[in-house]
Amino acid sequence: MRDHSDLQSMNERSLAQQAAVRKATFSPAEEKTLRPFSIWEISQFMFDVPADTLRKKLADDPSLPQGATEEDGRQRWFSLAEINELRRRVRFRGKTLLPKRPAGRAMRVAVSNFKGGVGKTVVAQHLANAAALDGYRVLVVDFDPQATMTHSMGLVEVKEWNTVWGIMCRDLCREADRIAQAYDDPADCPYPTADELPEDVQSIGAQRVQDFIQKTSWPTIDIIPSCANAAFVEFASAQYRSMHKAWSFFGCVARYLDELPDDQFDLIIFDCPPAIGYQSLNAAFAADILYIPSGPGYWEYDSTTSFLGQLGDALEDISVGYEKIAQDAGIQLPKRFDDVRLLMTRFEASNPLHAAMMEAFRNVFGADVCRNAIEMTRAVEQSGRFQMSVYEQDYRQMTRETWKRARQSFDAAYDEFREVVLNAWERKNKTEEVEA
């Protein structure tokens, strides 16, 4: 017979193995650092100019970042900060290297599905990394208690009050006081005020808006992290909801993100848990765009179908059952997305089953299926094994063609993602101009 002590022992052995992986993968201090990038990478994959043209620009202007030269003098390597300075200062044929950024707040994208193993975190991580290399400032929100995204970004020690659970506690305190103040006499409010909530909720509720945002190994990617201790958020949220029945629990993260300055970030990407609950509903209500990864098998198709139905039913139930509460909180119902896309992952073009499933997805979902799938390659497999995206992997550690193929697959998916985001962003701005 085995009890909790066996589970704890297994956990300890696994934590030791995780530490060994970090030691082998990260810096000697077990802190993840972002590798530098070669002129070949920058010219071919970022700036889209000939390498010799870039070298000439650098030679003509010594004030530009010159990178670090290898001992043999054959290759120069640049940090992302240096690359971003080049973006700001260099033009090719009068064309800026800065990415297109419509006015207004950051666009928010939720990467979500029921099925585990379809690549939600891999997709979210690679989209965030690709956007950062494209010159965008990114905030990643890890809603998943497994905290894989958090670990991949180099964070290890995270306290639960710095996660989405902390944001929900803070929101409950603020909303409790707002609702009470809406009464002519706050004493007539039938719901508790912030100072009547549990002490742990009050202490977390006192945090400032920027307290939840942490730096990562990427200079232009920040994160609201997760941790295993945040797994109880579903139970805690149910308790708080029963404690304050007028609390629009599904709007916590949206209200929080609305407090951020419009120009602090360009993109906000949510890595969602494989379930529909308080966290995933918060992600859905905060998101402008819903990205749904799915593997190329029948079970993934079946799970995606269930996910669409259950998320749709949950959003409908909230629209009907919480209409008055949402209206009082300034939330517009029903929830509307600017776009919804399905992205095929772990795809092998030479596999007849995968090709058939792609055709089935397109027959059912039409243009909502992304044109570019994420291909399964050795570099993609290693991204999960070593907690490093394809963009973080050094192409010198494998054959250049293997790395290049994986990068081109993710680049194609990212280019389509950027197109979807920018189109939705511009439509949103036009709609807001008309309404104004």
Phi, psi and chi 1 to 4 in degrees:
 res  aa     phi    psi   chi1   chi2   chi3   chi4
   1 MET       -  147.7  -60.0  -66.1  -71.0      -
   2 ARG  -131.4  144.4  -52.0  175.5   75.2  174.4
   3 ASP  -128.6 -160.5   60.0   15.5      -      -
   4 HIS   -60.5  -29.9   63.5  -83.9      -      -
   5 SER   -65.0  -31.8   61.6      -      -      -
   6 ASP   -66.9  -42.1  -65.1  -75.9      -      -
   7 LEU   -63.0  -41.2  -58.2  178.4      -      -
   8 GLN   -65.3  -38.6  -68.2  166.6  -19.0      -
   9 SER   -65.2  -42.2  174.6      -      -      -
  10 MET   -62.1  -39.4  -66.1  167.1   70.7      -
  11 ASN   -61.7  -42.9  171.1 -104.1      -      -
  12 GLU   -63.9  -41.1  -70.7  171.6    0.9      -
  13 ARG   -64.9  -39.0  -64.0 -161.1  -59.0  -87.0
  14 SER   -68.3  -39.5 -177.7      -      -      -
  15 LEU   -61.9  -38.0  -71.9  173.2      -      -
  16 ALA   -63.3  -39.7      -      -      -      -
  17 GLN   -67.0  -40.1  178.2   61.6   33.3      -
  18 GLN   -59.9  -41.5  -74.4 -179.9  -19.0      -
  19 ALA   -62.6  -38.3      -      -      -      -
  20 ALA   -65.6  -39.7      -      -      -      -
  21 VAL   -63.9  -44.8  170.5      -      -      -
  22 ARG   -61.2  -40.0  -75.4 -164.2  -62.2  -88.2
  23 LYS   -65.0  -36.1 -172.1  172.3 -177.9  178.8
  24 ALA   -77.3  -28.3      -      -      -      -
  25 THR   -98.7  -39.2  -53.8      -      -      -
  26 PHE   -88.6 -168.4  -63.1  177.9      -      -
  27 SER   -74.2  170.1   70.4      -      -      -
  28 PRO   -56.5  -26.2  -28.4   36.4      -      -
  29 ALA   -84.7    8.3      -      -      -      -
  30 GLU    59.8   32.5  -66.0 -171.0   27.8      -
  31 GLU  -112.8  130.0  -67.8 -178.6   -0.2      -
  32 LYS   -72.1  132.4 -173.0  171.9 -174.9  177.4
  33 THR  -124.7  148.5   56.2      -      -      -
  34 LEU   -85.3  130.1 -178.7   61.1      -      -
  35 ARG   -69.3  162.1   69.3  174.1  179.7   88.4
  36 PRO   -80.3  169.8   29.5  -34.7      -      -
  37 PHE  -124.8  141.1  -60.3   85.6      -      -
  38 SER   -82.1  162.8   67.4      -      -      -
  39 ILE   -60.2  -36.8  -79.4 -173.2      -      -
  40 TRP   -57.9  -46.6  171.9   72.1      -      -
  41 GLU   -63.6  -47.2  -69.9  178.2   87.3      -
  42 ILE   -61.7  -46.6  -62.2  168.8      -      -
  43 SER   -69.1  -41.4   60.7      -      -      -
  44 GLN   -83.8  -38.5  179.9  164.0  -13.1      -
  45 PHE  -107.2  -15.5  -63.9  104.6      -      -
  46 MET  -114.9  -51.9  -59.7 -178.4 -156.0      -
  47 PHE   -95.2  -17.2  -67.5  176.9      -      -
  48 ASP    56.0   49.6 -167.6   23.8      -      -
  49 VAL  -135.5  157.8  -62.1      -      -      -
  50 PRO   -61.4  143.6  -23.6   34.5      -      -
  51 ALA   -59.3  -38.2      -      -      -      -
  52 ASP   -65.0  -34.5  -73.1  -16.6      -      -
  53 THR   -64.7  -42.0  -58.2      -      -      -
  54 LEU   -65.5  -42.6  177.0   56.4      -      -
  55 ARG   -60.4  -39.5  -69.6 -169.9 -176.8   97.5
  56 LYS   -65.4  -40.8 -174.0  175.9 -174.3  -53.5
  57 LYS   -58.4  -44.0  -78.4  -79.6 -173.2 -178.5
  58 LEU   -66.7  -38.9  -62.6  174.6      -      -
  59 ALA   -69.5  -35.0      -      -      -      -
  60 ASP   -74.2  -22.8  -69.9  -15.4      -      -
  61 ASP  -132.6   91.0 -173.7   -6.0      -      -
  62 PRO   -64.1  -14.0  -20.5   32.6      -      -
  63 SER   -75.3  -15.1   72.3      -      -      -
  64 LEU   -73.0  154.2  -67.6  171.7      -      -
  65 PRO   -55.1  132.1  -23.5   33.2      -      -
  66 GLN  -106.2   -4.1  -61.8  -64.8  -46.5      -
  67 GLY    72.2 -176.1      -      -      -      -
  68 ALA  -109.0  130.8      -      -      -      -
  69 THR   -93.6  138.5  -53.5      -      -      -
  70 GLU   -65.3  161.7  -70.5 -177.9  -20.8      -
  71 GLU   -58.5  -35.9  -70.2 -176.7    5.6      -
  72 ASP   -81.3   -3.6   59.9    9.5      -      -
  73 GLY    73.7    9.7      -      -      -      -
  74 ARG   -89.2  -21.6  -63.5 -178.9   57.7 -171.9
  75 GLN  -142.0  141.8 -175.9   64.0  -82.3      -
  76 ARG  -113.9  144.5  -81.3 -170.7  -79.2 -176.7
  77 TRP  -124.7  140.0  -62.4   79.7      -      -
  78 PHE  -124.4  141.5  -65.7   75.8      -      -
  79 SER   -76.5  163.3   68.6      -      -      -
  80 LEU   -63.9  -34.2 -177.4   54.0      -      -
  81 ALA   -62.1  -40.7      -      -      -      -
  82 GLU   -67.2  -39.3  -69.4  175.1  -43.4      -
  83 ILE   -62.2  -41.9  -66.5  169.7      -      -
  84 ASN   -66.9  -33.2  -74.7  -27.0      -      -
  85 GLU   -65.9  -40.2 -175.6  175.7  -12.5      -
  86 LEU   -60.9  -40.2  -68.4  174.5      -      -
  87 ARG   -57.9  -41.7  -78.3 -170.4 -177.1  -79.6
  88 ARG   -72.8  -31.8  -69.2 -171.0  -65.8  -90.7
  89 ARG  -104.8  -21.2  -64.0 -179.9   55.1 -170.0
  90 VAL  -104.8  141.3  173.8      -      -      -
  91 ARG  -126.1  145.3  -73.8  175.7  173.4  -94.6
  92 PHE  -117.8  118.7  -69.6   97.5      -      -
  93 ARG    54.0   39.4  -64.5 -179.3  179.7  177.1
  94 GLY    76.3    2.6      -      -      -      -
  95 LYS   -97.3  130.2 -177.4 -179.2  177.1 -178.5
  96 THR   -72.2  152.9 -178.9      -      -      -
  97 LEU   -95.8   -3.7  -63.6  172.0      -      -
  98 LEU   -73.0  142.9  -66.7  172.0      -      -
  99 PRO   -74.5  156.4   29.4  -35.3      -      -
 100 LYS   -67.2  132.9 -173.8  175.0 -177.4 -179.4
 101 ARG  -141.4   95.5 -154.6  -71.9 -169.7 -171.2
 102 PRO   -59.7  162.0  -23.6   34.4      -      -
 103 ALA   -68.3  162.7      -      -      -      -
 104 GLY   102.1 -175.1      -      -      -      -
 105 ARG   -71.6  169.1   65.3  161.9  175.2   77.4
 106 ALA   -62.3  146.6      -      -      -      -
 107 MET   -82.0  143.8  -73.2  -67.5  -76.2      -
 108 ARG  -117.4  128.6  -51.5  166.8 -173.6  170.4
 109 VAL  -125.5  124.3 -177.5      -      -      -
 110 ALA   -98.5  125.8      -      -      -      -
 111 VAL  -101.7  110.0 -179.5      -      -      -
 112 SER  -148.1  147.1 -173.6      -      -      -
 113 ASN  -172.3  163.3 -158.9  -19.3      -      -
 114 PHE   -70.8  -48.7  -93.2  165.5      -      -
 115 LYS   -68.2  129.0 -170.2   80.6  169.8   64.0
 116 GLY   -75.9  150.9      -      -      -      -
 117 GLY    83.7    5.2      -      -      -      -
 118 VAL   -88.7   -5.3  -62.1      -      -      -
 119 GLY    98.0   27.8      -      -      -      -
 120 LYS   -57.9  -51.3  -69.2 -173.8  -64.1  -63.8
 121 THR   -68.5  -40.0  -61.2      -      -      -
 122 VAL   -59.7  -44.3  168.7      -      -      -
 123 VAL   -64.3  -49.1  168.5      -      -      -
 124 ALA   -60.5  -42.9      -      -      -      -
 125 GLN   -63.7  -46.5  177.6 -169.7   15.9      -
 126 HIS   -69.8  -36.4  -78.9   78.4      -      -
 127 LEU   -63.8  -41.8  -68.6  178.5      -      -
 128 ALA   -63.9  -44.8      -      -      -      -
 129 ASN   -64.9  -44.4  -70.9  175.9      -      -
 130 ALA   -63.0  -40.7      -      -      -      -
 131 ALA   -64.1  -39.3      -      -      -      -
 132 ALA   -64.9  -40.9      -      -      -      -
 133 LEU   -69.8  -20.3  -67.5  178.5      -      -
 134 ASP   -83.8   -5.6 -158.7   19.7      -      -
 135 GLY   103.4    3.6      -      -      -      -
 136 TYR   -88.0  153.9  -71.0  107.7      -      -
 137 ARG   -96.8  127.1  -61.8  158.9  -59.3  171.6
 138 VAL  -122.8  139.1 -177.0      -      -      -
 139 LEU  -115.0  126.3  173.9   65.6      -      -
 140 VAL  -104.4  133.7  175.0      -      -      -
 141 VAL  -114.7  115.9 -175.0      -      -      -
 142 ASP   -93.0  105.0 -167.8  -10.0      -      -
 143 PHE   -89.5   -8.3  -75.6   87.2      -      -
 144 ASP   -93.4  121.6 -167.8  -15.8      -      -
 145 PRO   -60.7  -17.3  -18.6   28.3      -      -
 146 GLN   -66.1  -23.2  -64.5  176.6   91.1      -
 147 ALA    60.0   26.5      -      -      -      -
 148 THR   -62.3  -42.1  -53.9      -      -      -
 149 MET   -62.3  -43.0  173.0   65.1   83.7      -
 150 THR   -58.5  -46.9  -62.6      -      -      -
 151 HIS   -64.6  -38.8  -62.1  156.5      -      -
 152 SER   -66.1  -23.9   74.8      -      -      -
 153 MET   -88.4    3.1  -72.2  -68.6  174.3      -
 154 GLY    96.1    3.9      -      -      -      -
 155 LEU   -94.1  134.0  -78.0   74.1      -      -
 156 VAL  -117.6  -54.0  179.4      -      -      -
 157 GLU   -93.7  106.2  -61.8  -64.5  -27.1      -
 158 VAL  -127.4  131.5  176.0      -      -      -
 159 LYS   -88.7  144.5  -58.4  -59.4 -177.6 -176.8
 160 GLU   -61.5  -27.9   56.0  -93.3   26.3      -
 161 TRP   -75.3   -7.4   50.9   82.8      -      -
 162 ASN   -97.9   10.8  -70.1  -34.3      -      -
 163 THR  -103.1 -172.5   68.5      -      -      -
 164 VAL   -58.3  -30.2  168.8      -      -      -
 165 TRP   -59.4  -41.5  175.8   64.9      -      -
 166 GLY   -62.8  -38.9      -      -      -      -
 167 ILE   -62.9  -38.9  -70.5  174.5      -      -
 168 MET   -68.7  -38.9  -63.9 -178.4   74.9      -
 169 CYS   -62.4  -45.5  -71.4      -      -      -
 170 ARG   -60.5  -42.2  178.3  178.1 -179.0  -89.0
 171 ASP   -65.6  -40.4 -176.7   80.5      -      -
 172 LEU   -60.1  -42.9  174.4   56.9      -      -
 173 CYS   -62.5  -46.0  -68.5      -      -      -
 174 ARG   -66.8  -43.0  -67.4  164.2   65.4   89.4
 175 GLU   -69.1  -36.5  -77.0  -64.9  -73.7      -
 176 ALA   -59.5  -44.1      -      -      -      -
 177 ASP   -71.1  -37.4  -75.7  -17.5      -      -
 178 ARG   -63.1  -43.2  179.8 -167.5   65.1   79.6
 179 ILE   -65.4  -41.6  -68.1  167.7      -      -
 180 ALA   -64.0  -39.5      -      -      -      -
 181 GLN   -69.5  -17.8  -68.5  -60.6  -39.5      -
 182 ALA   -72.0  -16.2      -      -      -      -
 183 TYR   -84.2  146.6  -75.2   79.0      -      -
 184 ASP   -56.1  -41.5  -67.8  -25.2      -      -
 185 ASP  -121.9  108.1 -177.0   -6.5      -      -
 186 PRO   -53.1  -24.4  -27.8   35.8      -      -
 187 ALA   -66.3  -21.2      -      -      -      -
 188 ASP   -79.9   -9.3  -66.6  -24.9      -      -
 189 CYS   -65.9  126.1  178.2      -      -      -
 190 PRO   -78.6   -1.5   28.2  -33.0      -      -
 191 TYR  -110.1  155.6  -49.3  108.1      -      -
 192 PRO   -69.6  149.1   25.0  -34.3      -      -
 193 THR   -88.6  175.4   55.5      -      -      -
 194 ALA   -58.8  -39.4      -      -      -      -
 195 ASP   -75.2   -2.5   57.5    8.5      -      -
 196 GLU  -102.7   -0.1  -64.7  173.2  -47.6      -
 197 LEU   -83.5  165.4  -65.1  170.6      -      -
 198 PRO   -55.5  148.4  -26.8   34.5      -      -
 199 GLU   -60.5  -37.4  -70.8 -174.7    6.2      -
 200 ASP   -65.7  -35.1   59.6  -23.4      -      -
 201 VAL   -67.0  -42.9  174.8      -      -      -
 202 GLN   -61.8  -42.6  -67.3 -176.2   50.9      -
 203 SER   -65.9  -39.9   63.2      -      -      -
 204 ILE   -71.6  -35.1  -63.6  170.3      -      -
 205 GLY   -64.6  -15.7      -      -      -      -
 206 ALA   -82.4   -4.4      -      -      -      -
 207 GLN   -68.3  152.3  -67.1 -167.5   85.1      -
 208 ARG   -86.0  163.9  -62.3  164.4  -60.9 -179.7
 209 VAL   -61.0  -37.5   65.9      -      -      -
 210 GLN   -81.2   -9.1  -61.3  -68.8  -19.1      -
 211 ASP   -66.0  -22.6  -70.6  -15.7      -      -
 212 PHE   -86.4  -13.3  -61.3   95.7      -      -
 213 ILE   -93.6  125.9  -61.4  173.3      -      -
 214 GLN  -121.8  152.1  -60.8 -168.3   32.1      -
 215 LYS   -74.8  156.2  -63.2  -65.3 -178.3 -177.7
 216 THR  -123.0 -172.9   72.6      -      -      -
 217 SER   -71.5  -12.6   54.9      -      -      -
 218 TRP   -97.8  128.1  -71.9   69.2      -      -
 219 PRO   -65.7  -23.5   22.0  -32.6      -      -
 220 THR  -113.9   20.1   50.8      -      -      -
 221 ILE  -124.5  120.6  -59.3  179.0      -      -
 222 ASP  -107.2  166.5  -68.8  -15.3      -      -
 223 ILE  -143.8  142.9 -170.6  170.1      -      -
 224 ILE   -98.5  106.4  -63.3  174.2      -      -
 225 PRO   -81.7  176.1   32.1  -35.6      -      -
 226 SER  -129.7  172.2 -174.3      -      -      -
 227 CYS  -158.4  163.1   67.0      -      -      -
 228 ALA   -60.5  -33.8      -      -      -      -
 229 ASN   -67.1  -14.6  -72.6  -11.7      -      -
 230 ALA   -82.9    2.3      -      -      -      -
 231 ALA   -62.9  -23.8      -      -      -      -
 232 PHE   -80.1    4.1   66.5   87.3      -      -
 233 VAL   -58.7  -33.1   68.5      -      -      -
 234 GLU   -65.5  -40.6  -62.2  -62.4  -42.8      -
 235 PHE   -71.2  -43.6  -56.4  101.5      -      -
 236 ALA   -63.7  -41.7      -      -      -      -
 237 SER   -63.9  -38.8  -60.7      -      -      -
 238 ALA   -62.7  -39.5      -      -      -      -
 239 GLN   -64.0  -46.2  178.2 -174.0    0.0      -
 240 TYR   -65.3  -37.2  -56.4  152.7      -      -
 241 ARG   -64.3  -39.7 -179.3 -177.8  167.8 -167.3
 242 SER   -70.4  -27.0   64.7      -      -      -
 243 MET   -74.3  -33.8 -163.1 -178.5  -58.5      -
 244 HIS  -136.4   91.3 -161.1  -58.3      -      -
 245 LYS   -72.2  -11.6  -68.0 -176.4  169.9   55.0
 246 ALA   -94.3    4.6      -      -      -      -
 247 TRP   -80.2  122.7  177.6   41.8      -      -
 248 SER   -83.4   79.0   49.8      -      -      -
 249 PHE   -58.3  -25.7   62.4   91.3      -      -
 250 PHE   -80.0   -7.5   46.3   86.4      -      -
 251 GLY  -105.7    8.8      -      -      -      -
 252 CYS   -59.4  -53.4  -59.4      -      -      -
 253 VAL   -69.2  -37.7  172.9      -      -      -
 254 ALA   -60.6  -44.2      -      -      -      -
 255 ARG   -64.4  -39.9  -78.3 -170.8  -72.0  -94.5
 256 TYR   -61.7  -49.3  167.2   80.4      -      -
 257 LEU   -64.7  -29.9  -66.0  176.6      -      -
 258 ASP   -65.1  -20.3  -74.5  -17.3      -      -
 259 GLU   -78.2  -19.6  -66.7 -176.4   61.7      -
 260 LEU   -70.7  145.7  -61.1  177.5      -      -
 261 PRO   -58.3  140.7  -22.9   33.2      -      -
 262 ASP   -56.2  -33.6  -77.0   -5.7      -      -
 263 ASP   -97.5   11.1   61.2   -7.0      -      -
 264 GLN   -72.9  -37.4 -175.3  171.5   -5.2      -
 265 PHE  -135.0  162.5  -60.7  103.7      -      -
 266 ASP  -105.0  -37.6  -55.0  -47.4      -      -
 267 LEU  -132.7  141.5  -72.4  169.7      -      -
 268 ILE  -125.2  121.4  -58.1  177.4      -      -
 269 ILE  -116.8  127.7  -62.2  175.7      -      -
 270 PHE  -100.5  127.6  -53.6  151.4      -      -
 271 ASP   -99.6  111.2 -176.6   28.2      -      -
 272 CYS   -98.9  154.8  -60.1      -      -      -
 273 PRO   -75.1  159.4   28.5  -34.7      -      -
 274 PRO   -81.6   56.7   30.4  -35.0      -      -
 275 ALA  -166.3  160.5      -      -      -      -
 276 ILE  -104.0  112.7  -69.2 -180.0      -      -
 277 GLY  -152.7 -159.3      -      -      -      -
 278 TYR   -61.7  -39.9  -70.0   95.2      -      -
 279 GLN   -72.0  -47.6  -64.6 -164.4   72.6      -
 280 SER   -66.8  -32.8   53.8      -      -      -
 281 LEU   -68.8  -36.6  -76.3  174.1      -      -
 282 ASN   -62.9  -41.0  -98.5  -84.2      -      -
 283 ALA   -63.0  -43.5      -      -      -      -
 284 ALA   -62.5  -43.9      -      -      -      -
 285 PHE   -70.9  -25.6  -93.3   90.4      -      -
 286 ALA   -86.4  -18.3      -      -      -      -
 287 ALA   -81.9  144.8      -      -      -      -
 288 ASP   -88.6  -34.3  -58.7  -55.5      -      -
 289 ILE  -129.9  140.0  -62.9  170.4      -      -
 290 LEU  -110.7  117.9 -177.2   61.4      -      -
 291 TYR  -107.4  124.6 -115.1   63.2      -      -
 292 ILE  -117.5  101.8  -53.2  170.8      -      -
 293 PRO   -75.5  146.8   -8.0   24.7      -      -
 294 SER  -149.7  139.0  178.0      -      -      -
 295 GLY   -75.1  170.5      -      -      -      -
 296 PRO   -92.2   32.0   33.9  -34.2      -      -
 297 GLY  -117.7  168.9      -      -      -      -
 298 TYR   -65.5  -39.5  177.7   77.4      -      -
 299 TRP   -64.9  -35.2  -62.9  119.5      -      -
 300 GLU   -66.1  -40.7  -72.1   92.2  -16.1      -
 301 TYR   -61.5  -43.7  174.5   82.6      -      -
 302 ASP   -62.5  -43.5 -175.5   62.5      -      -
 303 SER   -66.7  -39.7  179.7      -      -      -
 304 THR   -63.0  -40.3  -61.5      -      -      -
 305 THR   -60.4  -44.8  -58.5      -      -      -
 306 SER   -63.7  -41.7  -62.6      -      -      -
 307 PHE   -60.1  -47.8  170.6   75.0      -      -
 308 LEU   -59.9  -43.6  -69.5  166.7      -      -
 309 GLY   -67.1  -45.6      -      -      -      -
 310 GLN   -73.0  -36.5  -67.1 -169.2   38.6      -
 311 LEU   -66.6  -42.1  179.1   59.4      -      -
 312 GLY   -59.6  -43.7      -      -      -      -
 313 ASP   -65.1  -41.0  -70.5  -15.7      -      -
 314 ALA   -64.1  -43.0      -      -      -      -
 315 LEU   -66.9  -35.3  -65.6  177.9      -      -
 316 GLU   -66.8  -43.2 -179.0 -176.8   26.2      -
 317 ASP   -59.8  -40.7  -70.7  -15.8      -      -
 318 ILE   -67.1  -40.5  -73.2  175.9      -      -
 319 SER   -60.8  -37.1  -64.9      -      -      -
 320 VAL   -84.6  -46.7  174.5      -      -      -
 321 GLY   -81.5  -20.0      -      -      -      -
 322 TYR  -120.9   23.6  -68.5   86.1      -      -
 323 GLU   -58.4  -48.2 -176.8  176.1    8.0      -
 324 LYS   -68.4  -43.4 -179.2   62.2  169.4   61.9
 325 ILE   -61.4  -43.1  -71.4  174.7      -      -
 326 ALA   -65.3  -41.5      -      -      -      -
 327 GLN   -61.4  -43.7 -176.3  178.3   -1.6      -
 328 ASP   -64.0  -30.1  -68.4  -17.4      -      -
 329 ALA   -89.7    0.9      -      -      -      -
 330 GLY    78.6   20.5      -      -      -      -
 331 ILE   -98.1  129.5  -61.0  174.1      -      -
 332 GLN   -88.0  125.4 -174.9  176.1   -2.9      -
 333 LEU  -118.2  150.8  -66.8  177.5      -      -
 334 PRO   -73.1  158.9   29.3  -36.1      -      -
 335 LYS   -64.6  130.7  165.6   63.5 -173.0  177.3
 336 ARG  -122.9  135.0  -69.9 -176.0  171.3   89.2
 337 PHE   -98.5  144.5  -63.0  102.1      -      -
 338 ASP   -71.8  -24.8  -66.4  -48.1      -      -
 339 ASP  -165.4  153.3 -147.6  -26.0      -      -
 340 VAL  -133.1  127.3  175.9      -      -      -
 341 ARG  -132.2  146.2  -67.3  -62.6  172.6  105.1
 342 LEU  -109.4  129.9  -68.1   96.1      -      -
 343 LEU  -118.1  120.7  174.0   64.5      -      -
 344 MET   -77.7  131.4 -171.2   70.7   75.4      -
 345 THR  -120.7  166.4   61.0      -      -      -
 346 ARG    51.8   39.1  -61.8 -172.9  -66.8  103.5
 347 PHE   -90.6  137.0 -175.9   73.8      -      -
 348 GLU  -122.0  110.2  -62.4  174.8    7.0      -
 349 ALA   -60.8  -28.0      -      -      -      -
 350 SER   -82.6   -5.8   60.3      -      -      -
 351 ASN   -89.6  115.6 -172.5  -41.1      -      -
 352 PRO   -58.6  -36.5  -22.3   32.9      -      -
 353 LEU   -64.2  -43.4  174.4   60.3      -      -
 354 HIS   -63.3  -42.9  -69.5 -167.3      -      -
 355 ALA   -62.6  -40.3      -      -      -      -
 356 ALA   -65.7  -40.5      -      -      -      -
 357 MET   -68.4  -36.4  -71.8  -53.0  -57.9      -
 358 MET   -61.5  -43.0  175.4   67.2   86.8      -
 359 GLU   -63.4  -40.3 -176.5  177.6   -1.6      -
 360 ALA   -63.1  -44.5      -      -      -      -
 361 PHE   -58.4  -45.0  -92.9   79.2      -      -
 362 ARG   -70.0  -33.0  -73.7  178.7  171.5  153.4
 363 ASN   -63.9  -36.3  -74.2  -21.0      -      -
 364 VAL   -85.4  -45.7  173.5      -      -      -
 365 PHE  -105.0   -6.4  -59.1  112.7      -      -
 366 GLY    57.7 -132.4      -      -      -      -
 367 ALA   -70.6   -7.9      -      -      -      -
 368 ASP   -73.0  -13.8  -69.8  -24.9      -      -
 369 VAL   -83.9  128.9  178.7      -      -      -
 370 CYS   -60.6  141.7  -66.8      -      -      -
 371 ARG   -66.6  -33.9  -59.9 -174.8  -57.9  -87.2
 372 ASN  -108.9  120.3  -62.1  -75.7      -      -
 373 ALA   -88.6  162.3      -      -      -      -
 374 ILE   -89.9  115.8  -57.8  -63.8      -      -
 375 GLU   -79.8  148.8  -65.4 -176.2   23.3      -
 376 MET   -86.5  115.9  174.4   54.4   72.8      -
 377 THR  -133.2  170.2   66.8      -      -      -
 378 ARG   -60.1  -39.9  175.0  170.3  168.8 -101.8
 379 ALA   -64.9  -35.9      -      -      -      -
 380 VAL   -67.6  -42.6  173.7      -      -      -
 381 GLU   -59.5  -42.6  -69.5  178.4  -45.6      -
 382 GLN   -69.2  -24.6  -71.1 -168.5  176.9      -
 383 SER   -61.8  -36.9   71.4      -      -      -
 384 GLY   -78.1  -37.2      -      -      -      -
 385 ARG   -65.0  -40.3  179.5 -177.4  174.9 -171.2
 386 PHE  -107.4   11.7  -64.0  111.6      -      -
 387 GLN    56.0   34.7  -62.9 -176.4   -0.1      -
 388 MET  -131.4  130.0  -62.4  175.5   69.4      -
 389 SER   -71.1  168.5   73.5      -      -      -
 390 VAL   -57.1  -36.2  167.5      -      -      -
 391 TYR   -68.9  -26.3  -60.8  106.6      -      -
 392 GLU   -86.8  -21.0  -66.2  171.2  -51.5      -
 393 GLN   -73.1  137.8  -66.7  176.4   43.3      -
 394 ASP   -82.4  121.2 -169.0  -33.5      -      -
 395 TYR   -63.1  -14.7   58.5   81.5      -      -
 396 ARG   -75.4  -11.8  -66.1  171.4  -63.3  179.3
 397 GLN   -86.7   -0.4  -55.7  -59.0  -43.2      -
 398 MET  -151.3 -179.4   61.8 -173.2   77.4      -
 399 THR   -67.4  140.8   64.2      -      -      -
 400 ARG   -60.2  -36.4 -177.6  178.8  -71.5 -161.2
 401 GLU   -67.1  -37.4  -75.0  -53.4  -51.6      -
 402 THR   -61.9  -47.4  -62.9      -      -      -
 403 TRP   -64.4  -43.1  178.4   88.4      -      -
 404 LYS   -62.9  -40.2 -174.5  176.6  177.5  179.9
 405 ARG   -62.9  -44.1  179.1 -173.8  164.5 -161.8
 406 ALA   -65.3  -43.2      -      -      -      -
 407 ARG   -62.7  -43.4  162.8  125.5 -162.4 -169.6
 408 GLN   -64.2  -34.5  -72.4  174.4  -29.4      -
 409 SER   -63.4  -47.6  175.0      -      -      -
 410 PHE   -69.8  -35.6  -82.6  106.5      -      -
 411 ASP   -61.8  -41.9  -79.4   -7.5      -      -
 412 ALA   -63.8  -42.4      -      -      -      -
 413 ALA   -65.4  -39.0      -      -      -      -
 414 TYR   -67.6  -42.3  167.7   71.7      -      -
 415 ASP   -58.2  -40.4  -72.1  -15.1      -      -
 416 GLU   -68.2  -41.2 -174.2  175.2   -7.5      -
 417 PHE   -58.5  -46.1  166.9   81.4      -      -
 418 ARG   -61.3  -39.8  180.0 -179.8   55.6 -164.3
 419 GLU   -61.3  -45.2  176.7 -173.9  -29.8      -
 420 VAL   -60.8  -46.1  169.1      -      -      -
 421 VAL   -64.3  -47.5  168.4      -      -      -
 422 LEU   -66.1  -39.0  -70.3  175.4      -      -
 423 ASN   -62.9  -44.4  -72.9  -19.5      -      -
 424 ALA   -65.4  -38.8      -      -      -      -
 425 TRP   -61.3  -46.9 -154.0  -25.7      -      -
 426 GLU   -68.3  -37.7  -69.6  172.5   -9.1      -
 427 ARG   -62.9  -41.2  -72.6 -163.2  -55.3  -89.8
 428 LYS   -62.7  -43.8  179.9 -173.5  -72.8  -70.6
 429 ASN   -63.4  -40.1  -75.2  -13.6      -      -
 430 LYS   -65.8  -40.3  -72.3  178.7 -179.1  177.3
 431 THR   -63.3  -42.8  -58.7      -      -      -
 432 GLU   -66.5  -34.6  -69.7  175.4   -7.7      -
 433 GLU   -66.1  -40.8  -72.9  174.8    5.6      -
 434 VAL   -65.6  -44.1  170.6      -      -      -
 435 GLU   -66.9  -30.0  -67.6  176.1  -10.9      -
 436 ALA   -72.9      -      -      -      -      -
